[in-house]
Amino acid sequence: MNALIQSKSYRKDIDGLRCIAILFVIFYHLGANFIPSGFIGVDIFFVISGFLITSHISRDLNNKNFSLTNFYLKRMRRILPAFILVLLITTIAAYIFLTPNDLSGGKGFLKDLRYNLIYLQNILYWHHATDYFAPDSRTQPLLHMWSLGVEEQFYIFWPLALIVLTKFMSKNKVIISTMIFLVISFGLYFKLRSHASFVFYMPFTRAFELLFGAVLALNCSKIKPFK
C-alpha cells in the first residue's frame, strides 16, 4: 500500500529539477564559465525540499495520521546513511591531504566535523564569517554541508507550525499565514543583506526559499505535474 502511495506521489518533474540543480552545483565547483552562478542549484534544492516536505506533512495532517516521531524517524532514515558515509570518506581524505593546521586549527576540519555531527555547521560558518566563495574554502571540504544544517533547523519548527496552523485555521488561512512567514523571512534577508555571512548561513534568512516551496505544496491541487 505504501509503495502504491509513493508511486502515485512520484513527480518526474521534481527529479528533473533535482538533476538541473545538481548539474548547476557540479559545474560551478568545476569552475565552468558557462554557468557562473551555478550555486543557485542550492536555492533550487531549498524550494524543492520545502515543496516535498510540506506536501507530505499536509497530506498526513489532512488524513489525521501525522506523527512528529514518524516524521523525524523518516528524516533520519533518509539523511543519516548518506550523511555518515560522506563524513567518513571526507574525514579519511582530510587526514591524508590536509595540513595539520587545516586539520586541527581553530577553523580546521575537526571543528567543522564536530558541528556537522550536531547539524550546527552553518552557525559555525556564520560565526567565523566564512566566505563560501573564497579560494581558501577549498581547504574546508565540509563547507558545502551548511545547507543541510539550514534544512534540518528549519524542519525542527516547520512541522510544529503546520500542526498549529492546520488545527486552528482553514486551508486558505494556512496558505496566507505561510506567505506571511515567507515575506517576513525575505524581508529579513533584504534588510540584513549587508551582513553577507549572516544572511547566507542563517535559517530564518533562508527560510523564504523553503517556504516558497511550501506555498506551492499547499496549492498543489491547482498545479499539475509535467509528464
C-alpha positions as a Markdown table, in Angstrom:
| # | Residue | x | y | z |
|---|---|---|---|---|
| 1 | Met | 0.0 | 0.0 | 0.0 |
| 2 | Asn | 2.8 | 2.4 | 0.9 |
| 3 | Ala | 4.5 | 1.6 | -2.4 |
| 4 | Leu | 1.3 | 2.4 | -4.2 |
| 5 | Ile | 1.0 | 5.8 | -2.5 |
| 6 | Gln | 4.7 | 6.6 | -3.2 |
| 7 | Ser | 4.3 | 5.7 | -6.8 |
| 8 | Lys | 1.2 | 7.9 | -7.2 |
| 9 | Ser | 3.1 | 10.8 | -5.5 |
| 10 | Tyr | 6.2 | 10.4 | -7.5 |
| 11 | Arg | 7.0 | 13.5 | -9.6 |
| 12 | Lys | 9.2 | 13.1 | -12.7 |
| 13 | Asp | 9.3 | 16.9 | -13.0 |
| 14 | Ile | 10.8 | 17.2 | -9.4 |
| 15 | Asp | 13.5 | 14.7 | -10.3 |
| 16 | Gly | 14.2 | 16.7 | -13.4 |
| 17 | Leu | 14.6 | 19.9 | -11.3 |
| 18 | Arg | 16.9 | 18.0 | -8.9 |
| 19 | Cys | 19.1 | 16.9 | -11.9 |
| 20 | Ile | 19.4 | 20.5 | -13.1 |
| 21 | Ala | 20.2 | 21.7 | -9.6 |
| 22 | Ile | 22.9 | 19.1 | -9.2 |
| 23 | Leu | 24.4 | 19.9 | -12.6 |
| 24 | Phe | 24.5 | 23.6 | -11.7 |
| 25 | Val | 26.4 | 23.0 | -8.5 |
| 26 | Ile | 28.8 | 20.5 | -10.0 |
| 27 | Phe | 29.7 | 22.7 | -12.9 |
| 28 | Tyr | 30.1 | 25.7 | -10.6 |
| 29 | His | 32.6 | 23.8 | -8.4 |
| 30 | Leu | 34.4 | 22.6 | -11.5 |
| 31 | Gly | 34.9 | 26.3 | -12.5 |
| 32 | Ala | 32.7 | 26.1 | -15.6 |
| 33 | Asn | 32.5 | 29.6 | -17.0 |
| 34 | Phe | 29.3 | 28.9 | -18.9 |
| 35 | Ile | 27.4 | 28.6 | -15.6 |
| 36 | Pro | 28.9 | 31.3 | -13.4 |
| 37 | Ser | 26.0 | 31.3 | -11.0 |
| 38 | Gly | 25.7 | 27.6 | -10.6 |
| 39 | Phe | 25.4 | 27.9 | -6.8 |
| 40 | Ile | 21.8 | 28.7 | -7.3 |
| 41 | Gly | 21.4 | 25.0 | -7.5 |
| 42 | Val | 21.3 | 25.1 | -3.7 |
| 43 | Asp | 18.4 | 27.6 | -3.8 |
| 44 | Ile | 16.5 | 25.3 | -6.2 |
| 45 | Phe | 17.1 | 22.4 | -3.7 |
| 46 | Phe | 15.6 | 24.5 | -0.9 |
| 47 | Val | 12.5 | 25.2 | -2.9 |
| 48 | Ile | 12.1 | 21.5 | -3.8 |
| 49 | Ser | 12.7 | 20.5 | -0.2 |
| 50 | Gly | 10.1 | 22.9 | 1.1 |
| 51 | Phe | 7.6 | 21.6 | -1.5 |
| 52 | Leu | 8.1 | 17.9 | -0.9 |
| 53 | Ile | 8.2 | 18.0 | 2.9 |
| 54 | Thr | 5.2 | 20.3 | 3.2 |
| 55 | Ser | 3.3 | 18.1 | 0.7 |
| 56 | His | 3.9 | 15.0 | 2.9 |
| 57 | Ile | 3.1 | 16.8 | 6.2 |
| 58 | Ser | 0.0 | 18.5 | 4.8 |
| 59 | Arg | -1.3 | 15.2 | 3.3 |
| 60 | Asp | -0.8 | 13.4 | 6.6 |
| 61 | Leu | -2.4 | 16.2 | 8.7 |
| 62 | Asn | -5.4 | 16.1 | 6.4 |
| 63 | Asn | -5.7 | 12.4 | 6.8 |
| 64 | Lys | -5.3 | 12.7 | 10.6 |
| 65 | Asn | -2.3 | 10.4 | 10.7 |
| 66 | Phe | 0.6 | 12.8 | 11.0 |
| 67 | Ser | 3.2 | 11.9 | 13.7 |
| 68 | Leu | 6.1 | 14.0 | 14.6 |
| 69 | Thr | 8.0 | 10.9 | 15.8 |
| 70 | Asn | 7.5 | 9.2 | 12.4 |
| 71 | Phe | 8.4 | 12.4 | 10.6 |
| 72 | Tyr | 11.8 | 12.7 | 12.3 |
| 73 | Leu | 12.4 | 9.0 | 12.1 |
| 74 | Lys | 11.8 | 9.1 | 8.3 |
| 75 | Arg | 14.2 | 12.1 | 8.1 |
| 76 | Met | 16.8 | 10.2 | 10.0 |
| 77 | Arg | 16.5 | 7.1 | 7.8 |
| 78 | Arg | 16.7 | 9.2 | 4.7 |
| 79 | Ile | 19.5 | 11.5 | 5.7 |
| 80 | Leu | 21.8 | 9.6 | 8.0 |
| 81 | Pro | 23.2 | 6.8 | 5.8 |
| 82 | Ala | 24.5 | 9.2 | 3.1 |
| 83 | Phe | 25.4 | 11.8 | 5.7 |
| 84 | Ile | 27.6 | 9.4 | 7.7 |
| 85 | Leu | 29.1 | 8.0 | 4.6 |
| 86 | Val | 30.1 | 11.4 | 3.3 |
| 87 | Leu | 31.6 | 12.4 | 6.7 |
| 88 | Leu | 33.5 | 9.1 | 6.9 |
| 89 | Ile | 35.0 | 9.4 | 3.5 |
| 90 | Thr | 35.8 | 13.1 | 3.9 |
| 91 | Thr | 37.4 | 12.5 | 7.2 |
| 92 | Ile | 39.7 | 9.9 | 5.8 |
| 93 | Ala | 40.6 | 12.1 | 2.9 |
| 94 | Ala | 41.2 | 15.1 | 5.2 |
| 95 | Tyr | 43.8 | 13.1 | 7.2 |
| 96 | Ile | 45.6 | 12.2 | 4.0 |
| 97 | Phe | 45.6 | 15.6 | 2.2 |
| 98 | Leu | 45.1 | 18.4 | 4.7 |
| 99 | Thr | 48.0 | 20.1 | 6.6 |
| 100 | Pro | 48.0 | 19.8 | 10.4 |
| 101 | Asn | 46.8 | 23.4 | 10.7 |
| 102 | Asp | 43.9 | 22.9 | 8.2 |
| 103 | Leu | 43.0 | 19.7 | 10.1 |
| 104 | Ser | 43.0 | 20.8 | 13.7 |
| 105 | Gly | 43.5 | 24.5 | 13.7 |
| 106 | Gly | 41.0 | 27.0 | 15.2 |
| 107 | Lys | 39.0 | 26.9 | 12.0 |
| 108 | Gly | 40.1 | 23.4 | 11.0 |
| 109 | Phe | 38.4 | 20.4 | 9.7 |
| 110 | Leu | 37.9 | 18.6 | 13.0 |
| 111 | Lys | 35.9 | 21.6 | 14.4 |
| 112 | Asp | 33.8 | 21.5 | 11.2 |
| 113 | Leu | 33.2 | 17.8 | 11.7 |
| 114 | Arg | 32.0 | 18.2 | 15.3 |
| 115 | Tyr | 29.5 | 20.9 | 14.3 |
| 116 | Asn | 28.3 | 18.8 | 11.4 |
| 117 | Leu | 27.5 | 16.0 | 13.7 |
| 118 | Ile | 25.0 | 18.2 | 15.6 |
| 119 | Tyr | 23.7 | 20.0 | 12.4 |
| 120 | Leu | 25.1 | 23.4 | 13.5 |
| 121 | Gln | 27.7 | 23.7 | 10.8 |
| 122 | Asn | 26.0 | 26.8 | 9.2 |
| 123 | Ile | 26.1 | 28.5 | 12.6 |
| 124 | Leu | 29.8 | 27.8 | 12.9 |
| 125 | Tyr | 30.5 | 29.2 | 9.4 |
| 126 | Trp | 28.5 | 32.3 | 10.2 |
| 127 | His | 30.4 | 32.8 | 13.5 |
| 128 | His | 33.7 | 32.5 | 11.6 |
| 129 | Ala | 32.4 | 34.8 | 8.8 |
| 130 | Thr | 33.4 | 32.0 | 6.4 |
| 131 | Asp | 33.2 | 33.1 | 2.8 |
| 132 | Tyr | 31.7 | 30.3 | 0.8 |
| 133 | Phe | 33.1 | 31.7 | -2.4 |
| 134 | Ala | 36.7 | 32.4 | -1.2 |
| 135 | Pro | 39.6 | 30.5 | -2.8 |
| 136 | Asp | 40.7 | 29.2 | 0.5 |
| 137 | Ser | 37.3 | 27.5 | 1.1 |
| 138 | Arg | 38.8 | 24.5 | -0.8 |
| 139 | Thr | 40.6 | 23.6 | 2.5 |
| 140 | Gln | 37.2 | 23.2 | 4.1 |
| 141 | Pro | 35.8 | 20.0 | 2.5 |
| 142 | Leu | 32.6 | 20.1 | 4.6 |
| 143 | Leu | 31.7 | 23.6 | 3.8 |
| 144 | His | 29.0 | 22.6 | 1.4 |
| 145 | Met | 27.2 | 20.9 | 4.2 |
| 146 | Trp | 26.0 | 24.3 | 5.5 |
| 147 | Ser | 22.8 | 23.9 | 3.5 |
| 148 | Leu | 21.9 | 20.6 | 5.3 |
| 149 | Gly | 22.2 | 22.5 | 8.6 |
| 150 | Val | 19.7 | 25.1 | 7.4 |
| 151 | Glu | 17.3 | 22.4 | 6.3 |
| 152 | Glu | 17.4 | 20.4 | 9.5 |
| 153 | Gln | 17.0 | 23.5 | 11.7 |
| 154 | Phe | 14.0 | 24.7 | 9.6 |
| 155 | Tyr | 12.4 | 21.3 | 9.9 |
| 156 | Ile | 12.6 | 21.4 | 13.7 |
| 157 | Phe | 10.0 | 24.2 | 13.7 |
| 158 | Trp | 8.1 | 24.0 | 10.4 |
| 159 | Pro | 6.1 | 20.7 | 11.2 |
| 160 | Leu | 5.1 | 22.2 | 14.6 |
| 161 | Ala | 3.9 | 25.4 | 12.9 |
| 162 | Leu | 1.9 | 23.4 | 10.3 |
| 163 | Ile | 0.3 | 21.4 | 13.1 |
| 164 | Val | -0.9 | 24.5 | 14.9 |
| 165 | Leu | -1.9 | 26.3 | 11.7 |
| 166 | Thr | -3.9 | 23.4 | 10.4 |
| 167 | Lys | -5.6 | 22.8 | 13.7 |
| 168 | Phe | -6.9 | 26.4 | 14.1 |
| 169 | Met | -7.2 | 27.7 | 10.5 |
| 170 | Ser | -8.8 | 26.9 | 7.2 |
| 171 | Lys | -6.7 | 25.8 | 4.3 |
| 172 | Asn | -6.8 | 29.3 | 2.7 |
| 173 | Lys | -5.7 | 30.9 | 6.0 |
| 174 | Val | -2.8 | 28.4 | 6.3 |
| 175 | Ile | -1.6 | 29.4 | 2.9 |
| 176 | Ile | -1.9 | 33.1 | 3.7 |
| 177 | Ser | 0.0 | 32.5 | 7.0 |
| 178 | Thr | 2.7 | 30.6 | 5.1 |
| 179 | Met | 3.0 | 33.5 | 2.7 |
| 180 | Ile | 3.3 | 36.0 | 5.6 |
| 181 | Phe | 6.2 | 33.9 | 7.0 |
| 182 | Leu | 7.8 | 33.9 | 3.6 |
| 183 | Val | 7.5 | 37.7 | 3.3 |
| 184 | Ile | 9.0 | 38.2 | 6.8 |
| 185 | Ser | 11.9 | 35.9 | 6.0 |
| 186 | Phe | 12.6 | 37.6 | 2.7 |
| 187 | Gly | 12.3 | 41.0 | 4.4 |
| 188 | Leu | 14.9 | 40.0 | 6.9 |
| 189 | Tyr | 17.1 | 38.7 | 4.1 |
| 190 | Phe | 16.7 | 42.0 | 2.3 |
| 191 | Lys | 17.1 | 44.2 | 5.4 |
| 192 | Leu | 20.3 | 42.4 | 6.6 |
| 193 | Arg | 21.8 | 41.8 | 3.2 |
| 194 | Ser | 24.8 | 44.0 | 4.0 |
| 195 | His | 25.7 | 41.3 | 6.6 |
| 196 | Ala | 26.6 | 38.8 | 3.9 |
| 197 | Ser | 27.7 | 35.9 | 6.1 |
| 198 | Phe | 24.7 | 36.2 | 8.3 |
| 199 | Val | 22.0 | 36.1 | 5.6 |
| 200 | Phe | 23.9 | 33.4 | 3.7 |
| 201 | Tyr | 24.0 | 30.9 | 6.5 |
| 202 | Met | 21.1 | 31.6 | 8.9 |
| 203 | Pro | 17.9 | 29.5 | 8.6 |
| 204 | Phe | 15.5 | 32.4 | 9.2 |
| 205 | Thr | 17.0 | 34.4 | 6.3 |
| 206 | Arg | 17.0 | 31.4 | 4.1 |
| 207 | Ala | 13.5 | 30.2 | 5.1 |
| 208 | Phe | 11.8 | 32.1 | 2.4 |
| 209 | Glu | 13.1 | 29.7 | -0.2 |
| 210 | Leu | 11.8 | 26.6 | 1.7 |
| 211 | Leu | 8.6 | 28.5 | 2.3 |
| 212 | Phe | 8.2 | 29.3 | -1.4 |
| 213 | Gly | 8.2 | 25.5 | -2.0 |
| 214 | Ala | 5.7 | 25.2 | 0.9 |
| 215 | Val | 3.3 | 27.7 | -0.6 |
| 216 | Leu | 3.4 | 25.7 | -3.9 |
| 217 | Ala | 2.8 | 22.5 | -2.0 |
| 218 | Leu | -0.3 | 23.9 | -0.2 |
| 219 | Asn | -1.6 | 24.9 | -3.6 |
| 220 | Cys | -0.5 | 21.7 | -5.3 |
| 221 | Ser | -4.1 | 20.6 | -6.2 |
| 222 | Lys | -4.0 | 23.5 | -8.6 |
| 223 | Ile | -0.6 | 22.7 | -10.0 |
| 224 | Lys | -0.4 | 19.8 | -12.4 |
| 225 | Pro | 2.8 | 17.8 | -12.8 |
| 226 | Phe | 4.7 | 17.8 | -16.1 |
| 227 | Lys | 4.6 | 14.5 | -17.8 |
